[in-house]
Structures are given as structure tokens and as C-alpha cells.
């Protein structure tokens, strides 16, 4: 039995409240990039699967351009500002 057939059988046994949740989840998937025909499919074995997981966070934080190189300096400065010099 395929996964799709198993899911269909499982859905048939759900109460109405659970069916409503499944319907909402399916609509969410349709709206999101997971099912979008414009976005290429990303599989778990793909090296870009991590990008799909983190793509919603791109652009949500502002940081220094050299943060990847000087992160220890910025972290130390932030701790010093927050906790003072001990």
C-alpha cells in the first residue's frame, strides 16, 4: 500500500473536527511554497533542503556585513553591554 493510500484510509476514520484541521493544513500547504508550482521541489536528500527550512527567515534580521567572520567580537560587545564588565 502506498503512503497516499494509507493517508486516505486514515483520513476516512477521523472525526469531523480532525477533518477540519486536515483541510486547513492542506490549504496552508497549497498557499505555501511547499506545493507551489513556481518553486522547485526540494527533497530530504537534496542539499538545499536546509534552505527550504530556513527560507522564511531570510531578511528578518539586520546584522553587520562581516558577522560571519567577526561574530565573537560582536558577541563579546553585546554581552559587555548587557551584563557589564565583570
Biopython code that builds the backbone (N, CA, C, O; Angstrom):
import numpy as np
from Bio.PDB.StructureBuilder import StructureBuilder

atoms = [
    (1, "UNK", "N", (0.856, -1.179, 0.000)),
    (1, "UNK", "CA", (0.000, 0.000, 0.000)),
    (1, "UNK", "C", (0.899, 1.239, 0.000)),
    (1, "UNK", "O", (1.869, 1.312, 0.754)),
    (2, "UNK", "N", (0.571, 2.192, -0.839)),
    (2, "UNK", "CA", (1.368, 3.413, -0.913)),
    (2, "UNK", "C", (1.038, 4.336, 0.250)),
    (2, "UNK", "O", (0.029, 4.166, 0.934)),
    (3, "UNK", "N", (1.883, 5.286, 0.452)),
    (3, "UNK", "CA", (1.673, 6.251, 1.523)),
    (3, "UNK", "C", (0.385, 7.027, 1.302)),
    (3, "UNK", "O", (-0.359, 7.289, 2.247)),
    (4, "UNK", "N", (0.123, 7.396, 0.052)),
    (4, "UNK", "CA", (-1.091, 8.146, -0.258)),
    (4, "UNK", "C", (-2.338, 7.327, 0.097)),
    (4, "UNK", "O", (-3.280, 7.859, 0.684)),
    (5, "UNK", "N", (-2.348, 6.058, -0.250)),
    (5, "UNK", "CA", (-3.499, 5.205, 0.069)),
    (5, "UNK", "C", (-3.680, 5.074, 1.577)),
    (5, "UNK", "O", (-4.806, 5.098, 2.074)),
    (6, "UNK", "N", (-2.584, 4.937, 2.300)),
    (6, "UNK", "CA", (-2.661, 4.831, 3.760)),
    (6, "UNK", "C", (-3.207, 6.111, 4.361)),
    (6, "UNK", "O", (-4.039, 6.075, 5.267)),
    (7, "UNK", "N", (-2.738, 7.246, 3.854)),
    (7, "UNK", "CA", (-3.237, 8.534, 4.353)),
    (7, "UNK", "C", (-4.727, 8.665, 4.076)),
    (7, "UNK", "O", (-5.477, 9.118, 4.940)),
    (8, "UNK", "N", (-5.166, 8.277, 2.887)),
    (8, "UNK", "CA", (-6.586, 8.364, 2.550)),
    (8, "UNK", "C", (-7.427, 7.481, 3.474)),
    (8, "UNK", "O", (-8.509, 7.883, 3.901)),
    (9, "UNK", "N", (-6.937, 6.287, 3.780)),
    (9, "UNK", "CA", (-7.664, 5.407, 4.700)),
    (9, "UNK", "C", (-7.709, 6.008, 6.097)),
    (9, "UNK", "O", (-8.745, 5.971, 6.762)),
    (10, "UNK", "N", (-6.592, 6.557, 6.538)),
    (10, "UNK", "CA", (-6.552, 7.163, 7.865)),
    (10, "UNK", "C", (-7.503, 8.350, 7.960)),
    (10, "UNK", "O", (-8.179, 8.532, 8.973)),
    (11, "UNK", "N", (-7.553, 9.155, 6.905)),
    (11, "UNK", "CA", (-8.437, 10.321, 6.901)),
    (11, "UNK", "C", (-9.899, 9.906, 6.986)),
    (11, "UNK", "O", (-10.697, 10.589, 7.629)),
    (12, "UNK", "N", (-10.257, 8.817, 6.358)),
    (12, "UNK", "CA", (-11.652, 8.354, 6.373)),
    (12, "UNK", "C", (-12.125, 7.992, 7.775)),
    (12, "UNK", "O", (-13.329, 7.999, 8.033)),
    (13, "UNK", "N", (-11.222, 7.680, 8.672)),
    (13, "UNK", "CA", (-11.617, 7.273, 10.025)),
    (13, "UNK", "C", (-11.589, 8.419, 11.028)),
    (13, "UNK", "O", (-11.914, 8.221, 12.199)),
    (14, "UNK", "N", (-11.209, 9.609, 10.588)),
    (14, "UNK", "CA", (-11.099, 10.744, 11.500)),
    (14, "UNK", "C", (-12.453, 11.358, 11.818)),
    (14, "UNK", "O", (-13.354, 11.342, 10.980)),
    (15, "UNK", "N", (-12.606, 11.902, 13.030)),
    (15, "UNK", "CA", (-13.835, 12.644, 13.357)),
    (15, "UNK", "C", (-13.849, 13.976, 12.606)),
    (15, "UNK", "O", (-12.823, 14.406, 12.079)),
    (16, "UNK", "N", (-15.006, 14.622, 12.559)),
    (16, "UNK", "CA", (-15.183, 15.849, 11.786)),
    (16, "UNK", "C", (-14.215, 16.947, 12.218)),
    (16, "UNK", "O", (-13.679, 17.662, 11.372)),
    (17, "UNK", "N", (-13.988, 17.090, 13.508)),
    (17, "UNK", "CA", (-13.076, 18.132, 13.990)),
    (17, "UNK", "C", (-11.666, 17.929, 13.433)),
    (17, "UNK", "O", (-11.005, 18.894, 13.049)),
    (18, "UNK", "N", (-11.215, 16.703, 13.391)),
    (18, "UNK", "CA", (-9.897, 16.405, 12.839)),
    (18, "UNK", "C", (-9.880, 16.634, 11.331)),
    (18, "UNK", "O", (-8.877, 17.095, 10.787)),
    (19, "UNK", "N", (-10.981, 16.317, 10.652)),
    (19, "UNK", "CA", (-11.069, 16.556, 9.211)),
    (19, "UNK", "C", (-10.965, 18.043, 8.893)),
    (19, "UNK", "O", (-10.354, 18.437, 7.900)),
    (20, "UNK", "N", (-11.570, 18.863, 9.751)),
    (20, "UNK", "CA", (-11.470, 20.310, 9.563)),
    (20, "UNK", "C", (-10.018, 20.770, 9.669)),
    (20, "UNK", "O", (-9.574, 21.618, 8.896)),
    (21, "UNK", "N", (-9.283, 20.213, 10.625)),
    (21, "UNK", "CA", (-7.872, 20.557, 10.783)),
    (21, "UNK", "C", (-7.046, 20.102, 9.583)),
    (21, "UNK", "O", (-6.150, 20.813, 9.126)),
    (22, "UNK", "N", (-7.358, 18.912, 9.080)),
    (22, "UNK", "CA", (-6.651, 18.404, 7.899)),
    (22, "UNK", "C", (-6.914, 19.319, 6.709)),
    (22, "UNK", "O", (-5.996, 19.635, 5.952)),
    (23, "UNK", "N", (-8.152, 19.739, 6.544)),
    (23, "UNK", "CA", (-8.494, 20.634, 5.434)),
    (23, "UNK", "C", (-7.752, 21.961, 5.550)),
    (23, "UNK", "O", (-7.271, 22.493, 4.549)),
    (24, "UNK", "N", (-7.657, 22.500, 6.769)),
    (24, "UNK", "CA", (-6.915, 23.749, 6.974)),
    (24, "UNK", "C", (-5.438, 23.561, 6.655)),
    (24, "UNK", "O", (-4.810, 24.435, 6.058)),
    (25, "UNK", "N", (-4.888, 22.425, 7.051)),
    (25, "UNK", "CA", (-3.481, 22.143, 6.791)),
    (25, "UNK", "C", (-3.221, 22.029, 5.292)),
    (25, "UNK", "O", (-2.220, 22.543, 4.795)),
    (26, "UNK", "N", (-4.104, 21.368, 4.580)),
    (26, "UNK", "CA", (-3.945, 21.233, 3.136)),
    (26, "UNK", "C", (-3.994, 22.606, 2.470)),
    (26, "UNK", "O", (-3.205, 22.882, 1.567)),
    (27, "UNK", "N", (-4.903, 23.460, 2.902)),
    (27, "UNK", "CA", (-4.976, 24.810, 2.338)),
    (27, "UNK", "C", (-3.699, 25.590, 2.635)),
    (27, "UNK", "O", (-3.214, 26.335, 1.783)),
    (28, "UNK", "N", (-3.156, 25.425, 3.831)),
    (28, "UNK", "CA", (-1.901, 26.078, 4.188)),
    (28, "UNK", "C", (-0.772, 25.604, 3.276)),
    (28, "UNK", "O", (0.036, 26.412, 2.818)),
    (29, "UNK", "N", (-0.712, 24.309, 3.013)),
    (29, "UNK", "CA", (0.308, 23.774, 2.117)),
    (29, "UNK", "C", (0.148, 24.303, 0.701)),
    (29, "UNK", "O", (1.137, 24.588, 0.028)),
    (30, "UNK", "N", (-1.088, 24.435, 0.248)),
    (30, "UNK", "CA", (-1.334, 24.951, -1.094)),
    (30, "UNK", "C", (-0.879, 26.401, -1.223)),
    (30, "UNK", "O", (-0.352, 26.796, -2.262)),
    (31, "UNK", "N", (-1.081, 27.193, -0.176)),
    (31, "UNK", "CA", (-0.679, 28.596, -0.205)),
    (31, "UNK", "C", (0.824, 28.762, -0.080)),
    (31, "UNK", "O", (1.400, 29.688, -0.651)),
    (32, "UNK", "N", (1.460, 27.869, 0.662)),
    (32, "UNK", "CA", (2.887, 27.997, 0.936)),
    (32, "UNK", "C", (3.748, 27.529, -0.211)),
    (32, "UNK", "O", (3.256, 27.019, -1.218)),
    (33, "UNK", "N", (5.029, 27.710, -0.044)),
    (33, "UNK", "CA", (5.985, 27.355, -1.090)),
    (33, "UNK", "C", (6.212, 25.858, -1.184)),
    (33, "UNK", "O", (6.862, 25.400, -2.124)),
    (34, "UNK", "N", (5.698, 25.083, -0.241)),
    (34, "UNK", "CA", (5.930, 23.646, -0.270)),
    (34, "UNK", "C", (5.260, 22.990, -1.473)),
    (34, "UNK", "O", (5.772, 22.000, -1.995)),
    (35, "UNK", "N", (4.130, 23.521, -1.918)),
    (35, "UNK", "CA", (3.397, 22.907, -3.020)),
    (35, "UNK", "C", (3.366, 23.810, -4.246)),
    (35, "UNK", "O", (2.815, 23.437, -5.282)),
    (36, "UNK", "N", (3.944, 24.975, -4.134)),
    (36, "UNK", "CA", (3.900, 25.944, -5.217)),
    (36, "UNK", "C", (4.542, 25.384, -6.481)),
    (36, "UNK", "O", (5.613, 24.780, -6.429)),
    (37, "UNK", "N", (3.885, 25.587, -7.602)),
    (37, "UNK", "CA", (4.447, 25.125, -8.871)),
    (37, "UNK", "C", (5.586, 26.022, -9.327)),
    (37, "UNK", "O", (6.378, 25.633, -10.186)),
    (38, "UNK", "N", (5.676, 27.231, -8.751)),
    (38, "UNK", "CA", (6.747, 28.146, -9.122)),
    (38, "UNK", "C", (8.056, 27.780, -8.438)),
    (38, "UNK", "O", (9.127, 28.105, -8.950)),
    (39, "UNK", "N", (7.991, 27.113, -7.300)),
    (39, "UNK", "CA", (9.178, 26.769, -6.534)),
    (39, "UNK", "C", (9.574, 25.339, -6.849)),
    (39, "UNK", "O", (8.722, 24.451, -6.806)),
    (40, "UNK", "N", (10.843, 25.082, -7.165)),
    (40, "UNK", "CA", (11.250, 23.713, -7.428)),
    (40, "UNK", "C", (11.092, 22.852, -6.192)),
    (40, "UNK", "O", (11.252, 23.326, -5.067)),
    (41, "UNK", "N", (10.779, 21.594, -6.404)),
    (41, "UNK", "CA", (10.594, 20.667, -5.305)),
    (41, "UNK", "C", (11.920, 20.391, -4.612)),
    (41, "UNK", "O", (12.950, 20.217, -5.264)),
    (42, "UNK", "N", (11.884, 20.352, -3.285)),
    (42, "UNK", "CA", (13.078, 20.074, -2.501)),
    (42, "UNK", "C", (12.837, 18.794, -1.722)),
    (42, "UNK", "O", (11.869, 18.696, -0.968)),
    (43, "UNK", "N", (13.697, 17.829, -1.897)),
    (43, "UNK", "CA", (13.557, 16.567, -1.191)),
    (43, "UNK", "C", (14.493, 16.542, -0.002)),
    (43, "UNK", "O", (15.406, 17.361, 0.105)),
    (44, "UNK", "N", (14.256, 15.582, 0.901)),
    (44, "UNK", "CA", (15.089, 15.487, 2.094)),
    (44, "UNK", "C", (16.524, 15.148, 1.741)),
    (44, "UNK", "O", (17.437, 15.524, 2.476)),
    (45, "UNK", "N", (16.753, 14.448, 0.637)),
    (45, "UNK", "CA", (18.110, 14.085, 0.272)),
    (45, "UNK", "C", (18.833, 15.215, -0.452)),
    (45, "UNK", "O", (20.036, 15.138, -0.697)),
    (46, "UNK", "N", (18.102, 16.245, -0.785)),
    (46, "UNK", "CA", (18.674, 17.375, -1.516)),
    (46, "UNK", "C", (19.532, 18.230, -0.597)),
    (46, "UNK", "O", (19.164, 18.453, 0.557)),
    (47, "UNK", "N", (20.670, 18.713, -1.088)),
    (47, "UNK", "CA", (21.489, 19.582, -0.252)),
    (47, "UNK", "C", (20.839, 20.926, 0.033)),
    (47, "UNK", "O", (21.280, 21.644, 0.930)),
    (48, "UNK", "N", (19.799, 21.277, -0.714)),
    (48, "UNK", "CA", (19.120, 22.547, -0.482)),
    (48, "UNK", "C", (17.937, 22.414, 0.466)),
    (48, "UNK", "O", (17.204, 23.383, 0.661)),
    (49, "UNK", "N", (17.728, 21.235, 1.065)),
    (49, "UNK", "CA", (16.581, 21.075, 1.950)),
    (49, "UNK", "C", (16.677, 21.987, 3.162)),
    (49, "UNK", "O", (15.647, 22.432, 3.668)),
    (50, "UNK", "N", (17.882, 22.282, 3.645)),
    (50, "UNK", "CA", (18.040, 23.209, 4.751)),
    (50, "UNK", "C", (17.620, 24.615, 4.354)),
    (50, "UNK", "O", (17.093, 25.362, 5.178)),
    (51, "UNK", "N", (17.851, 24.980, 3.097)),
    (51, "UNK", "CA", (17.454, 26.294, 2.614)),
    (51, "UNK", "C", (15.937, 26.423, 2.673)),
    (51, "UNK", "O", (15.424, 27.475, 3.057)),
    (52, "UNK", "N", (15.226, 25.393, 2.306)),
    (52, "UNK", "CA", (13.768, 25.433, 2.344)),
    (52, "UNK", "C", (13.280, 25.608, 3.773)),
    (52, "UNK", "O", (12.293, 26.307, 4.002)),
    (53, "UNK", "N", (13.945, 24.994, 4.731)),
    (53, "UNK", "CA", (13.535, 25.108, 6.124)),
    (53, "UNK", "C", (13.780, 26.496, 6.686)),
    (53, "UNK", "O", (13.017, 26.948, 7.540)),
    (54, "UNK", "N", (14.820, 27.189, 6.235)),
    (54, "UNK", "CA", (15.211, 28.479, 6.780)),
    (54, "UNK", "C", (14.817, 29.652, 5.885)),
    (54, "UNK", "O", (15.056, 30.802, 6.254)),
    (55, "UNK", "N", (14.228, 29.396, 4.734)),
    (55, "UNK", "CA", (13.979, 30.468, 3.773)),
    (55, "UNK", "C", (13.040, 31.547, 4.302)),
    (55, "UNK", "O", (13.134, 32.699, 3.878)),
    (56, "UNK", "N", (12.149, 31.206, 5.207)),
    (56, "UNK", "CA", (11.238, 32.214, 5.752)),
    (56, "UNK", "C", (11.961, 33.219, 6.635)),
    (56, "UNK", "O", (11.429, 34.297, 6.901)),
    (57, "UNK", "N", (13.159, 32.888, 7.094)),
    (57, "UNK", "CA", (13.897, 33.770, 7.985)),
    (57, "UNK", "C", (14.809, 34.748, 7.250)),
    (57, "UNK", "O", (15.336, 35.680, 7.858)),
    (58, "UNK", "N", (14.998, 34.544, 5.959)),
    (58, "UNK", "CA", (15.885, 35.413, 5.198)),
    (58, "UNK", "C", (15.333, 36.834, 5.205)),
    (58, "UNK", "O", (14.180, 37.068, 4.844)),
    (59, "UNK", "N", (16.165, 37.766, 5.618)),
    (59, "UNK", "CA", (15.772, 39.169, 5.642)),
    (59, "UNK", "C", (15.023, 39.603, 6.874)),
    (59, "UNK", "O", (14.602, 40.757, 6.948)),
    (60, "UNK", "N", (14.836, 38.726, 7.852)),
    (60, "UNK", "CA", (14.055, 39.112, 9.030)),
    (60, "UNK", "C", (14.931, 39.704, 10.130)),
    (60, "UNK", "O", (14.412, 40.172, 11.144)),
    (61, "UNK", "N", (16.253, 39.691, 9.946)),
    (61, "UNK", "CA", (17.170, 40.224, 10.945)),
    (61, "UNK", "C", (18.189, 41.112, 10.253)),
    (61, "UNK", "O", (18.650, 40.813, 9.152)),
    (62, "UNK", "N", (18.528, 42.196, 10.909)),
    (62, "UNK", "CA", (19.562, 43.072, 10.381)),
    (62, "UNK", "C", (20.820, 42.857, 11.199)),
    (62, "UNK", "O", (20.771, 42.846, 12.429)),
    (63, "UNK", "N", (21.956, 42.684, 10.520)),
    (63, "UNK", "CA", (23.223, 42.445, 11.212)),
    (63, "UNK", "C", (24.369, 43.039, 10.404)),
    (63, "UNK", "O", (24.197, 43.451, 9.257)),
    (64, "UNK", "N", (25.531, 43.071, 11.025)),
    (64, "UNK", "CA", (26.713, 43.582, 10.368)),
    (64, "UNK", "C", (27.092, 42.686, 9.195)),
    (64, "UNK", "O", (26.864, 41.477, 9.228)),
    (65, "UNK", "N", (27.673, 43.290, 8.158)),
    (65, "UNK", "CA", (28.030, 42.534, 6.961)),
    (65, "UNK", "C", (29.110, 41.490, 7.229)),
    (65, "UNK", "O", (29.157, 40.456, 6.562)),
    (66, "UNK", "N", (29.972, 41.759, 8.200)),
    (66, "UNK", "CA", (31.070, 40.832, 8.488)),
    (66, "UNK", "C", (30.780, 39.944, 9.706)),
    (66, "UNK", "O", (31.702, 39.435, 10.345)),
    (67, "UNK", "N", (29.514, 39.769, 10.014)),
    (67, "UNK", "CA", (29.131, 38.997, 11.192)),
    (67, "UNK", "C", (29.665, 37.569, 11.160)),
    (67, "UNK", "O", (30.061, 37.040, 12.198)),
    (68, "UNK", "N", (29.684, 36.943, 10.001)),
    (68, "UNK", "CA", (30.150, 35.567, 9.923)),
    (68, "UNK", "C", (31.628, 35.434, 10.246)),
    (68, "UNK", "O", (32.085, 34.358, 10.632)),
    (69, "UNK", "N", (32.379, 36.518, 10.091)),
    (69, "UNK", "CA", (33.815, 36.491, 10.360)),
    (69, "UNK", "C", (34.118, 36.974, 11.776)),
    (69, "UNK", "O", (34.957, 36.398, 12.468)),
    (70, "UNK", "N", (33.430, 38.035, 12.203)),
    (70, "UNK", "CA", (33.730, 38.683, 13.483)),
    (70, "UNK", "C", (32.649, 38.458, 14.532)),
    (70, "UNK", "O", (32.430, 39.319, 15.384)),
    (71, "UNK", "N", (31.975, 37.325, 14.483)),
    (71, "UNK", "CA", (30.860, 37.079, 15.389)),
    (71, "UNK", "C", (31.284, 37.083, 16.860)),
    (71, "UNK", "O", (30.510, 37.503, 17.721)),
    (72, "UNK", "N", (32.507, 36.618, 17.161)),
    (72, "UNK", "CA", (32.963, 36.588, 18.552)),
    (72, "UNK", "C", (33.116, 38.002, 19.117)),
    (72, "UNK", "O", (32.785, 38.252, 20.276)),
    (73, "UNK", "N", (33.606, 38.900, 18.312)),
    (73, "UNK", "CA", (33.753, 40.288, 18.743)),
    (73, "UNK", "C", (32.395, 40.902, 19.035)),
    (73, "UNK", "O", (32.205, 41.538, 20.072)),
    (74, "UNK", "N", (31.441, 40.710, 18.115)),
    (74, "UNK", "CA", (30.104, 41.259, 18.301)),
    (74, "UNK", "C", (29.405, 40.626, 19.500)),
    (74, "UNK", "O", (28.691, 41.308, 20.235)),
    (75, "UNK", "N", (29.605, 39.346, 19.697)),
    (75, "UNK", "CA", (29.002, 38.658, 20.831)),
    (75, "UNK", "C", (29.579, 39.191, 22.145)),
    (75, "UNK", "O", (28.835, 39.444, 23.092)),
    (76, "UNK", "N", (30.899, 39.359, 22.206)),
    (76, "UNK", "CA", (31.540, 39.887, 23.414)),
    (76, "UNK", "C", (31.054, 41.303, 23.712)),
    (76, "UNK", "O", (30.781, 41.637, 24.865)),
    (77, "UNK", "N", (30.945, 42.135, 22.678)),
    (77, "UNK", "CA", (30.456, 43.509, 22.867)),
    (77, "UNK", "C", (29.017, 43.503, 23.379)),
    (77, "UNK", "O", (28.665, 44.279, 24.268)),
    (78, "UNK", "N", (28.205, 42.642, 22.827)),
    (78, "UNK", "CA", (26.809, 42.553, 23.264)),
    (78, "UNK", "C", (26.687, 42.105, 24.700)),
    (78, "UNK", "O", (25.880, 42.650, 25.454)),
    (79, "UNK", "N", (27.475, 41.121, 25.091)),
    (79, "UNK", "CA", (27.456, 40.659, 26.481)),
    (79, "UNK", "C", (27.957, 41.747, 27.427)),
    (79, "UNK", "O", (27.415, 41.927, 28.517)),
    (80, "UNK", "N", (28.986, 42.465, 27.008)),
    (80, "UNK", "CA", (29.516, 43.539, 27.842)),
    (80, "UNK", "C", (28.458, 44.625, 28.055)),
    (80, "UNK", "O", (28.330, 45.164, 29.154)),
    (81, "UNK", "N", (27.703, 44.943, 27.004)),
    (81, "UNK", "CA", (26.642, 45.944, 27.135)),
    (81, "UNK", "C", (25.522, 45.438, 28.026)),
    (81, "UNK", "O", (24.968, 46.193, 28.825)),
    (82, "UNK", "N", (25.193, 44.176, 27.892)),
    (82, "UNK", "CA", (24.066, 43.628, 28.639)),
    (82, "UNK", "C", (24.417, 43.352, 30.097)),
    (82, "UNK", "O", (23.642, 43.673, 30.999)),
    (83, "UNK", "N", (25.585, 42.756, 30.325)),
    (83, "UNK", "CA", (25.925, 42.309, 31.668)),
    (83, "UNK", "C", (27.018, 43.141, 32.327)),
    (83, "UNK", "O", (27.290, 42.954, 33.512)),
    (84, "UNK", "N", (27.643, 44.039, 31.608)),
    (84, "UNK", "CA", (28.729, 44.839, 32.149)),
    (84, "UNK", "C", (30.003, 44.019, 32.230)),
    (84, "UNK", "O", (29.994, 42.805, 32.024)),
    (85, "UNK", "N", (31.084, 44.694, 32.531)),
    (85, "UNK", "CA", (32.380, 44.003, 32.631)),
    (85, "UNK", "C", (32.534, 43.453, 34.038)),
    (85, "UNK", "O", (32.488, 44.196, 35.018)),
    (86, "UNK", "N", (32.716, 42.158, 34.124)),
    (86, "UNK", "CA", (32.887, 41.522, 35.450)),
    (86, "UNK", "C", (34.324, 41.216, 35.681)),
    (86, "UNK", "O", (34.680, 40.681, 36.731)),
]
sb = StructureBuilder()
sb.init_structure("model")
sb.init_model(0)
sb.init_chain("A")
sb.init_seg("    ")
for serial, (resi, resn, name, xyz) in enumerate(atoms, 1):
    if name == "N":
        sb.init_residue(resn, " ", resi, " ")
    sb.init_atom(name, np.array(xyz, "f"), 0.0, 1.0, " ", f" {name:<3s}", serial, name[0])
structure = sb.get_structure()
